[in-house]
Amino acid sequence: MEQGWFPPGEAVLDIGCGSGEIAAWLARQGYEVVGIDFSGSAISRAQGEYREVQALRFEEVDITREGLPTRRFGALLDPGCLQGVPPEAQRDYVRNVAAAAKTGAPLLLLHRILPDTTREDTVPTLEALCQGTFDVVRIADTVLARDPAHRRKCMESRVG
């Protein structure tokens, strides 16, 4: 947020939102957020856990098969969805994500280097996949906490 990836006042799409903690955190920061995931059970859990959060909704969507009807987002976040998409469906993912984006909307893609691959393998693959749809403007190494309570604590400490 401090670096401007999520422009104030824009609606945010959380792709592969899982249990919804990042989407809920963004909504609590004042964004209108839609969290999507192909897992119906994850969406049900997120809806139950965060039903009181304003400007937040969750939908069961397989982004490789369907887009979001008539909705455009000013910022998009993928906290790890793309890396789980089979290679043969990745172009569909990119097409549908691009269709959900307003012109110029940033896509913050968190993508970990998988075992038996290197950064030198992964970066050109992602650049080729996004070519003509999204401009890769920055690639940075990031550390994410696995423990949801630790992630939540980190997010809360950054707000204060």
Backbone as a ProteinNet text record, in pm:
[ID]
protein_1_A
[PRIMARY]
MEQGWFPPGEAVLDIGCGSGEIAAWLARQGYEVVGIDFSGSAISRAQGEYREVQALRFEEVDITREGLPTRRFGALLDPGCLQGVPPEAQRDYVRNVAAAAKTGAPLLLLHRILPDTTREDTVPTLEALCQGTFDVVRIADTVLARDPAHRRKCMESRVG
[TERTIARY]
82.3	0	86.6	193.7	279.8	344.3	359.1	424.3	325.3	197.5	99.1	42.5	63.3	8.5	-143.1	-200.7	-345.3	-389.9	-423.3	-460.7	-583.2	-580.1	-694	-823.5	-929.9	-1060.9	-1091.4	-993.2	-1015.4	-1067.1	-1145.9	-1189.6	-1075.1	-1059.7	-949.5	-1006	-945.9	-979.2	-868.5	-904.3	-809.6	-830.7	-738.3	-749.6	-687.7	-768.2	-720.4	-714.8	-821.8	-824.6	-820.9	-846.9	-842.3	-935.1	-880.9	-962.9	-999.9	-950.6	-997.8	-929.6	-822.4	-764.2	-704.5	-642.1	-585.2	-697.2	-799	-913.3	-979.9	-999.2	-1062.1	-974.5	-843.6	-753.4	-762.2	-761.3	-772.2	-905	-1014	-1144.8	-1143.9	-1077.3	-1068.3	-982	-901.6	-821.5	-898.3	-1022.6	-1107.1	-1129.2	-1078.6	-1099.4	-1227.1	-1290.6	-1398.3	-1329	-1351.8	-1275.2	-1367.8	-1332.1	-1396.1	-1287.8	-1309.1	-1217.3	-1276.3	-1196.3	-1244	-1151.5	-1209.6	-1133.7	-1216.4	-1148.9	-1221.5	-1272.1	-1224.2	-1263.9	-1389.2	-1498.1	-1622.7	-1611.2	-1535.9	-1520.9	-1440.6	-1338.7	-1261.8	-1350.9	-1431.2	-1522	-1623.1	-1678.1	-1773.4	-1709.2	-1586.3	-1515.3	-1493.1	-1448.5	-1422.6	-1551.8	-1659.9	-1787.3	-1831.8	-1813.7	-1850.4	-1761.2	-1633.4	-1535.7	-1544.6	-1571	-1562.9	-1696.2	-1805.8	-1937.7	-1964	-1899.1	-1923.1	-1839.9	-1744.3	-1656.4	-1730.4	-1734.6	-1801.2	-1718.9	-1784.4	-1719.4	-1637.4	-1683.8	-1612.5	-1712.7	-1681	-1763.3	-1673.2	-1720.2	-1645.5	-1730.7	-1664.1	-1733.6	-1651.3	-1721.6	-1656.2	-1642	-1517.7	-1488.1	-1361.2	-1363.7	-1241.7	-1192.9	-1094	-1046.6	-988.6	-958.2	-908.9	-1023.9	-1145.9	-1260.5	-1360	-1363.5	-1463.7	-1408.5	-1455.9	-1418.6	-1528.9	-1516	-1619.4	-1708	-1836.6	-1925.3	-1925.4	-1897.2	-1908.5	-1839.9	-1756.7	-1690.3	-1545.8	-1500.3	-1360.8	-1297.8	-1174.1	-1104.6	-985.7	-962.2	-850.6	-719.8	-725.1	-605	-638	-539.8	-558.4	-443.5	-476.7	-378.4	-389.7	-277.1	-271.4	-166.1	-211.8	-116.3	-64	-75	-20.3	-105.8	-209.9	-301	-233.1	-168.9	-112.4	-17.3	61.7	158.5	90.4	-37.2	-110.9	-190.4	-189	-264.1	-182	-242.5	-168.6	-120.5	-2.3	53	-43	-121.3	-212.5	-327.5	-351.2	-460.2	-409.5	-278.9	-224.7	-260.5	-265.8	-305.4	-451.5	-536.3	-676.1	-682.7	-600.2	-591	-557.7	-451.6	-408.1	-518.4	-581.1	-689.2	-803.9	-846.7	-959.6	-922.9	-801.3	-756.3	-750.3	-696.1	-687.7	-827.2	-923.1	-1060.1	-1124	-1078.5	-1133.1	-1066	-957.9	-879	-921.9	-928.3	-942.5	-812.9	-818.6	-698.2	-595.8	-474.5	-367.4	-367.4	-461.1	-467.4	-344.8	-285.6	-171.2	-216.9	-137.1	-154.3	-32.6	-54.7	52.9	49.1	147	153.9	262.5	222.9	318.8	336.6	456.9	483.8	613	605	728.2	801.9	930.9	1014.5	991.3	946.3	914	1039.7	1034.3	1150	1188.3	1314	1368.8	1359.7	1333.7	1338.5	1423.5	1458.3	1537.1	1467.3	1511	1460.5	1484.9	1601.3	1636.4	1540.3	1480.1	1379	1242.8	1208.4	1073.3	1042.7	1133.3	1107.1	1078	1160.1	1127	995.2	963.7	837	719.9	726	619.1	611.2	726.9	727.1	664.2	696.6	639	488.8	446.4	305	224.6	281.7	211.2	230.3	322.5	356.7	232.1	218.9	106.5	-18.3	-17.1	-133.4	-99.4	5.5	54	201.3	244.3	386.2	447.4	555.9	627.3	712.7	679.4	750	849.5	830.9	926.4	916.7	1030.8	1038.6	1122.9	1069.5	1140.9	1124.2	1226.7	1217.4	1135.6	1052.4	963.5	962.8	943.6	929.5	787.5	717.5	581.4	577.8	499.7	483.2	380.5	406.6	312.5	199.8	229.9	133.8	33.5	-98.2	-197.8	-199.5	-179.2	-177.5	-59.7	55.3	172.8	148.2	86.9	55.6	-36.3	-140.1	-236.2	-165.6	-76.8	-2.3	85.3	151.8	235.7	152.2	35.7	-50.4	-99.7	-138.2	-187.4	-76.1	45.2	154.7	190	168.8	200.9	98.2	-24.4	-129.7	-103.9	-61.4	-45.7	68.3
-119.1	0	125.3	122.3	240.2	271	170.9	189.7	218.5	233.8	275.3	165.5	40.1	-68.6	-71.3	-20.7	-17.9	127.7	188.3	329.8	354.2	460.2	492	504.5	450.5	461.2	357.8	277.5	177	45.9	-25	-158.5	-255.5	-353.6	-448.7	-589.5	-664.5	-805.2	-889.4	-976.1	-1068.3	-1204.4	-1243.5	-1365.6	-1482.1	-1584	-1696.1	-1656.5	-1595.7	-1535.4	-1635.9	-1763.7	-1864.1	-1829.8	-1823.8	-1799	-1652.2	-1565	-1426.9	-1325.1	-1363.1	-1268	-1144.4	-1158.8	-1041.3	-952.8	-1013.7	-937.3	-859.8	-923.9	-856.6	-742.3	-764.1	-658.9	-538.3	-563	-452.8	-379	-453.1	-389.2	-301.8	-347.3	-267.8	-142.7	-140.2	-22	76.5	42.2	134	98.3	-14	-55.7	-137.5	-128.4	-220.9	-342.8	-460.2	-578.9	-693.8	-761.9	-887.9	-994.2	-1094.5	-1207.7	-1324.3	-1383.8	-1498.7	-1617.4	-1735.8	-1858.7	-1968.6	-2069.7	-2179.9	-2279.4	-2269.3	-2360.7	-2309.3	-2382	-2345.4	-2347.8	-2443.1	-2450.3	-2331.2	-2287.2	-2169.1	-2045.2	-2031	-1916.4	-1919.4	-2035.9	-2047.7	-2006.9	-2053	-2015.2	-1864.2	-1806.9	-1662.3	-1583.8	-1626.1	-1556.5	-1562	-1675.7	-1687.7	-1607.1	-1611.8	-1543.6	-1391.6	-1338.3	-1194	-1131.7	-1190.4	-1139.8	-998.3	-955.4	-821.9	-712.9	-750.4	-651.4	-583.9	-452	-373.5	-372.7	-352.2	-337.3	-460.2	-577.4	-702.3	-808.5	-876.9	-992	-1098.7	-1221.2	-1336.1	-1410.5	-1460	-1535.6	-1657.6	-1766.4	-1887.1	-1870.8	-1860.4	-1838.6	-1915.1	-1986	-2044.7	-1946.9	-1867.1	-1759.4	-1812	-1940.9	-1996.2	-2030	-2035.9	-2072.9	-1961.5	-1869.1	-1763.7	-1635.3	-1526.8	-1398.1	-1349.5	-1227.1	-1166.4	-1082.3	-1103.2	-1030.8	-880.5	-806.1	-659.6	-579.9	-637.9	-564.1	-537	-414.5	-377.8	-329.8	-371.4	-339.7	-249	-156.9	-63.7	-118.6	-234	-301.7	-449.4	-533.8	-678.2	-737.1	-837.1	-902.6	-1052.8	-1115.6	-1261.7	-1304.5	-1351.2	-1390.3	-1532.3	-1590.7	-1724.4	-1812.7	-1760	-1840.2	-1890.1	-1802.5	-1839.7	-1958.1	-1964.8	-2074.9	-2209.9	-2213.2	-2339.1	-2371.6	-2281.2	-2302	-2390.4	-2497	-2581.9	-2499.9	-2531.2	-2452.6	-2435.4	-2537.1	-2527.2	-2429.9	-2388.6	-2295.2	-2155.4	-2135	-2006.1	-1891.5	-1915.5	-1808.2	-1768.5	-1865.1	-1834.6	-1748.3	-1782.6	-1702.1	-1557.2	-1537.2	-1401.4	-1328.1	-1393.3	-1330.5	-1284.9	-1371.1	-1337.2	-1231.8	-1236.9	-1133.9	-999.6	-997.4	-872.6	-817	-904.7	-860.2	-797.5	-836.1	-781.8	-651.3	-613.4	-495.7	-372	-259.6	-131.8	-105.3	-21.5	15.7	74.6	21.4	70.1	15.3	-72.9	-127.6	-213.6	-198.1	-282.1	-420.5	-520.2	-656.7	-686.6	-703.5	-741.5	-893.4	-956.7	-1102	-1153.2	-1230.2	-1294	-1436.1	-1467.7	-1596.4	-1650.5	-1764	-1817.2	-1905.7	-1910.4	-1996.3	-2140.3	-2224	-2361.9	-2448.1	-2559.7	-2650.6	-2691.4	-2712.4	-2752.3	-2643	-2517.9	-2404.8	-2296	-2197.9	-2085.5	-1956.5	-1848.6	-1716.8	-1693.6	-1739.3	-1721.2	-1797.4	-1905.4	-1978.6	-1911.7	-1870.8	-1824	-1687.6	-1592.1	-1455.8	-1449.5	-1507.5	-1501.7	-1571.6	-1678	-1748	-1656.6	-1587.5	-1494.7	-1376.7	-1324.4	-1213.2	-1254.1	-1372.8	-1421.9	-1443.1	-1495.3	-1519.5	-1389.6	-1285.4	-1157.2	-1065	-1098	-1010.7	-972.4	-842.9	-792	-769.1	-811.3	-795.5	-708.9	-745.8	-669.9	-640.1	-520.7	-486.4	-525.4	-598.6	-632.3	-510.6	-443.5	-321	-340.5	-446.1	-470.7	-615.7	-672.1	-806	-793.5	-841.2	-829.1	-956.6	-991.9	-1104.5	-1061.9	-1151.7	-1123.8	-1242.5	-1216.6	-1322.5	-1316.1	-1428.1	-1436.1	-1534.9	-1502.3	-1593.4	-1699.7	-1823.9	-1932.3	-1934.3	-1895.1	-1900.7	-1786	-1816.5	-1709.5	-1609.5	-1655.3	-1563.1	-1466.6	-1515.4	-1428.9	-1329.2	-1374.6	-1282.5	-1172	-1211	-1114	-1013.3	-1063.2	-977	-879.5	-929.5	-842.5	-735	-772.2	-675.7	-570.2	-613.2	-518.9	-424	-473.7	-387.7	-283.9	-314.4	-220.1	-108.9	-136	-34.7	74.4	34.2	124.8	215
0	0	0	79.4	85.8	-49.3	-133.3	-262.4	-375	-341.9	-440.3	-527.9	-491.3	-573.1	-569.4	-461.9	-447.4	-439.1	-554.1	-554.8	-466.4	-384.9	-298.4	-378.8	-322.5	-385.2	-491.7	-530	-633.4	-572.7	-650.4	-611.1	-637.3	-546.9	-555.3	-573.2	-663.5	-683.3	-622.4	-527.3	-463.9	-529.3	-615	-695.7	-619.2	-592.5	-512.9	-366.6	-317.7	-184	-70	-98.5	7	121.5	242.4	361	379.7	294.2	289.1	377.8	447.4	542	475.1	359.6	292.3	238.3	178.5	127.3	240	355.2	469.5	518.8	523.1	567.7	474.1	343.1	246.9	262.5	282.9	302	427.3	531.1	654.6	635.9	530.8	499.8	412.5	377.6	302	156.7	113.1	-25.9	-37.8	-153.7	-187.4	-247.2	-189.1	-227	-262.6	-370.7	-406	-402	-320	-312.1	-388.8	-477	-553.7	-530.8	-537.2	-525	-590.9	-645.8	-708.3	-604.9	-482	-375.1	-305.4	-322.5	-256.6	-105.4	-52.1	93.8	147.1	72.2	114.4	112.9	10.1	0.3	114.4	144.3	255.8	388.1	411.8	534.6	540.1	429.2	425.4	448.6	385	403.8	549.5	614.2	754.3	846	821.2	907.1	897.4	779.1	756.8	717	757.4	717.3	767.7	876.4	932.8	863.8	781.7	717.9	602.2	608.5	504.7	376.1	262.8	131.8	94.9	134.7	107	67.7	-41.8	-78.1	-138.1	-128.4	-177.3	-279.1	-384.7	-488.7	-526.7	-553.3	-603.6	-755	-800.4	-942	-977.1	-1087.4	-1143	-1248.9	-1215.4	-1302.5	-1433.7	-1441.4	-1567.9	-1661.8	-1610.7	-1693.7	-1714.2	-1621.1	-1628.5	-1569.5	-1622.6	-1566.8	-1475.2	-1431.6	-1348.9	-1438.2	-1436	-1526.7	-1501.7	-1604	-1612.8	-1502.5	-1426.3	-1319.5	-1358.6	-1336.5	-1362.1	-1231.5	-1208.5	-1084.9	-1111.7	-1019.1	-1031.2	-978.8	-912	-864.2	-847.5	-875.6	-864.7	-785	-705.6	-621.4	-641.2	-666.1	-671.2	-569.3	-451.7	-348.4	-362.4	-482.3	-504	-590.6	-649.2	-731.9	-859.5	-931.9	-1062.1	-1053.3	-948.6	-940.2	-926.8	-888.1	-879.7	-1004.4	-1101.9	-1226.1	-1318.9	-1371.8	-1465.9	-1586.1	-1638.9	-1750.3	-1867.8	-1898.5	-2013.1	-1989	-1865.2	-1833.9	-1798.5	-1797	-1754.1	-1848.5	-1976	-2069.2	-2046.7	-2013.4	-1980.3	-1854.9	-1756.5	-1634.2	-1670.5	-1747.6	-1783.4	-1859.5	-1954.2	-2031.9	-1940.8	-1849.3	-1762.1	-1658.1	-1606.7	-1512.9	-1585.3	-1705.2	-1781.9	-1810.8	-1838	-1865	-1741.3	-1623.1	-1498.7	-1458.1	-1527.3	-1489.5	-1567	-1495.6	-1564.5	-1640.5	-1740.2	-1813.2	-1716.4	-1720.3	-1634.9	-1493.3	-1460.6	-1324.4	-1295.7	-1178.8	-1143.8	-1097.9	-1132.2	-1082.3	-996.6	-867.6	-777.4	-768.1	-829	-838.4	-745	-645.6	-556.4	-607.2	-645.8	-710.3	-653.2	-587.7	-528.5	-628.5	-610.3	-692.5	-644.3	-732.8	-697.2	-692.7	-618.3	-616.2	-759.1	-779.5	-910	-1015.2	-973.6	-1066.4	-1002.7	-1082.1	-1031.5	-1071.9	-1015	-1053.5	-1203.2	-1251.1	-1391.8	-1484.5	-1436	-1513.3	-1502.2	-1381.3	-1351.2	-1410.8	-1397.6	-1442.6	-1592.8	-1680.7	-1823.9	-1857	-1785.5	-1808.2	-1775.1	-1661.5	-1624.1	-1720.5	-1761.1	-1856	-1989	-2036.9	-2162.8	-2149.3	-2037.4	-2013.9	-2012.7	-1954.3	-1941.5	-2060.9	-2150.4	-2263.1	-2342.4	-2366.1	-2443.6	-2360.1	-2233.8	-2146.9	-2027.1	-1955.8	-1840.9	-1863.3	-1825.8	-1828.6	-1694.7	-1697.9	-1575.8	-1542.1	-1430.9	-1395.9	-1283.3	-1205.9	-1098.7	-1054.1	-1025.4	-969.2	-843.4	-731.6	-604.6	-524.1	-450.6	-359.5	-237.8	-190	-78.5	15.5	142.7	241.5	296.3	292.3	345.5	460.1	561.1	674.4	640.6	680.3	656.5	759	881.8	990	976.2	959.6	942.3	1057.6	1181	1294.6	1282.9	1236.8	1218.4	1106.4	995.2	885.3	934.1	1009.7	1059.4	1150.6	1237.8	1329.1	1249.6	1144.8	1060.8	993.9	941.8	874.8	973.7	1092.7	1193.1	1237.3	1251.9	1296.3	1190.1	1063.5	957	948.9	996.2	991.2	1094.5	1213	1326.6	1320.4
[MASK]
++++++++++++++++++++++++++++++++++++++++++++++++++++++++++++++++++++++++++++++++++++++++++++++++++++++++++++++++++++++++++++++++++++++++++++++++++++++++++++++++

